[in-house]
Amino acid sequence: GGAVRAYLLDNVFEDQGGDAIRITGANASCVIVGNSIYSPASDGIEITVALAQGAVIANNIFSLCGVYDINNSLGSNVAGIIRWNNFKESKVLEDYL
């Protein structure tokens, strides 16, 4: 068997009761690209395991996340997580709408 990889591409997550996306399994890597995450009760994305081959988190939109937009709660393997071109809707814009 090969290494397990998680791919989450072009999804919409709205009003989740906990984390919108939570990576907990023994994945070798994960790719989270092009998602819209709106108003989860907890984190937009939470990674709770060390990923042997890292992660790519790119081109996602975060709005009104309950805690963190991206949370690496394990606190390790941070260098292996590439965060690029993610958009956080500003507080000013949220109040204006």
Residue, then its C-alpha position, 0 to 999 in steps of 0.5 A: g500500500g502507498a501513502v495516504r493523501a487527502y485532497l480537499l478541492d473546491n468545496v464550500f463549508e458553511d456553519q459547521g458545528g466544529d472545525a470546517i476541515r479537520i485532518t486527524g488520520a495518518n496521512a502522508s500529506c494533504v492538499i487543501v485548495g480553493n475552498s470557501i469556509y464560512s462561519p464554522a464554530s471552531d477552526g476553519i482548518e485544523i491539522t492534529v497530526a504530523l504529516a510526513q510529506g507536509a501540506v499545501i493550503a492555498n487559495n482558500i477563503f476564510s470568513l467568520c471562523g470561530v477560533y483560528d482560520i488555520n490551526n496546526s494544533l499539534g504544533s510540530n511539522v510547521a515548516g512542512i505546511i505551505r500556506w499561500n494566497n489564502f484570503k481572510e475577509s477583513k473585520v471592516l468588510e464583515d461589519y460593512l456587509 
